[in-house]
Amino acid sequence: MDYVVYNPLSGRAHRVDPDAVGKRYLKGEYQVVAPWELERFIPSNKVLVVGGDGTLSTVLEWAYRYPVEILYLPMGTLNERGKQGASPYLGLAGERAFGYVLATGIFCPLGWVASERDKKRWGRLAYLAKVWGEYKVPSIPAQVVSGGKTYCGQYALIMLIHSSTCFGLRFNRAYDKEKGGGYLLLLPSTGRDGLRARIKLFFPLFRVFFVGV
């Protein structure tokens, strides 16, 4: 049995009929399920993901232990993976699977604070409307070992990414889709959250996401 994992809450999912795309891309019998229903099923054969990058990550975490083929029809708001024109990427953090990016720190809540209604109506503007409310300076204590080097400190953003783009911004100029592995971004914290710390953090944020690294 094949599966169509259809997320009706994704930004542009309302534009497609899950049964129609199931008939087009899958052969034989298939079942349409929502991402929040996946724990009731065991992955098998082919899985067609119809939704955004968050839906894709949910499916990867559900299916990565099984010998299945995953197809991706990007129907989210930003769809960074879909825009790359590459196959779904699988990363592992302990027992947790993720697709193309794993991050914690500043602006990460933007992925879920914007309402589904606003994302469908306004697209990426729904995220921009929440930026100021999420502009807070975290201080995440971490020790990271990468490439034979150890980094230890307080960070405002920790990101492992296999893409040129995140947050809708094409900042990772080192990205090569032909290479495996990921790219590590560590953005130091500017101290305890407050006006002064936010002003100091603005400049490295601008340097990373608008000039590029």
N, C-alpha and C positions, 0 to 999 in steps of 0.2 A: 504494500500500500504506500503510495506517495502522499506527500502532504503539501498543501498550500498554507503557509503561515501568513495570515492576512491581519494587519493591524489597522482597523477602521479609524483609529485616532491619529494616525500619521498625517502629516500636513497635506499631502495630495492623494491619499489613498481613496478618497471619495470619487476620484476620476476614473477608477477602473472597477470592473466586475471581477471578483476573485474566481468565479467559475469560468469566465471567458479566458482569463490568462492561464488557468489550470489546464483547460483543453488545448490551449495553444502551445504551452511549453512542456507539458507532461503527457506521457503516453499511458493509457490504461486507467485504472481506478485511482482516485485521489480523494483526500478529505480536506476540507477547509477548516482550519482551527485558528483561534486567536492566540497571541503570544502568552497571555496569562492562563491559557488552558494546557500548555505544553507538558506539564508534569503528569498529566493523565495519559500521555502517549509515549511510545518508544520509537525513536527515529528509525526509518528504514528506507532503502532505495534512494529516491530523490526528494529534496525539500526545496520548494520554491518560496522565497521570502518576498513578501509584498509589503513594504513599509519603509521606515527610515533606518539610519545607521544604528539607532538604539535597538530596533527590532532585530536587525542583523546580529548584533552582539548577543542578544537574548537567545537567538537560535543557535549561535555558535557554542554558547555555554551549555545548551541542552544537548547538542548533537555531536560534540567533538570526539567523544569516546567511541562513536559508532562509524562503521564504514559507509558513509552516505555521501551523495553528491549534493552540494548546495548551490542553488541558482538564486540570483539576487535581482529583483526588479525594484529599483530605487523609487520610492514614493513618499519620502519624508520631506522636511522643510529645507534642509541644507544639503544632505546627501553627499558628503565629502567623498565617500568611497565610490559612489556611482560616478562622480565627475572624474575620478582618476582613470576610469576605463580599465581597471585591473580586477583580478579575481578577488573574492572575499579573503581577507587576511586573518589568520588565526594567531593570536598571542596567548600565552599562558602565564598567569601570575599565581604560583602555587597550584591550587585546584580550580582556580577561576579562569575561564576563557574570556577573551575580549577581542573585538574587531577593530583594528587599525590604531586605536588610541586608548591609553589607560592614564588617567590623570587625577590629581587631587590639588586643591588650592583655589586661588582666586578665579572667579568667574565660572568654575565648574558647575555650580548649581543652575546656571542658565539653561542647561539641558532639560530641566524639569520644572522650573518656576513659571515659564511661559505657559499659558493655558492652551489647551488643544483648540479651542474656538478661535483664539487670537492667531495661532499659527496657521490655521486654515484660511483665515481672512487676510492676514497681513504678511504671511511668509516670514522672512528673516527679520523684518521690522518688529515682529513680536518679541524677538530676543533683544534687539537693540533697546526696546522700551524698558527692559529690566536691568540694563547694564549699570546704571547709576546706583540702583538699590543693592547690587551685588559687589560694588566697588569697596571692598573691605580688605584690609591687609592681614592675611593669615601669617602665623609663625609656626611652621611645621618642623619639628625636630627630626632629622633624618641622617642616616649614614648610608651612602650609596657607593657600591664598588662597581666600576665599569671600565673596561679596557685596561685593566691592571692598575687603575688609579682609584683612590678612595676620596670621596667628598663627604664632608661632615659639616653640618651647620643648621641654620634655621631658614626655611624656604617658604616663599609665597606661592610657588607653583612647582609641582613635580610632574613631569609628563614623559611618558614613553610613547612614541608615535611612529607609525609606518605610513607616512603620507606627506604630501607637501602642504596640506591644508588642514586647518582645524579652526573652529569658531567662525567659519566662513572666510578666513584670512589665509592667503597663500604665503606663508612665512618661512617654511623649511626649504631653503634653497639647496640643501645637501641631498634632498630626496632623490633616490634612483629606484624606480619600480622594479628594475631587474635584479636588485640586490635583496638578500634576505635580511633578517634581523630588524632592529628598530633604531630610533634616534632618541637620545636622552636630552631633555631640557630641564635644567635646574635654575630657577629664578630666585635669588636670595631675597629674604624678607627684609623690609626696611624698618622693622621694629614693631612695637605695640601699635595696634590700629588707632588711628587718629588723623587729624588733618595734616599734620607734618609728615607722618609716615605715608599717607596717600599721595601727597605731592612728590615725595622722593621716589615712590614706586612708579609714578606716571612715566618718567623718562625711560627707565629700562623696559617697561611694558611697550612703550611706543617703539623703542629700538628693536625689540624682538618681533612684534606682530605687524608693524607697518614698514620698517626698513628691511627686516628679514635677517635670518641667521644661516 
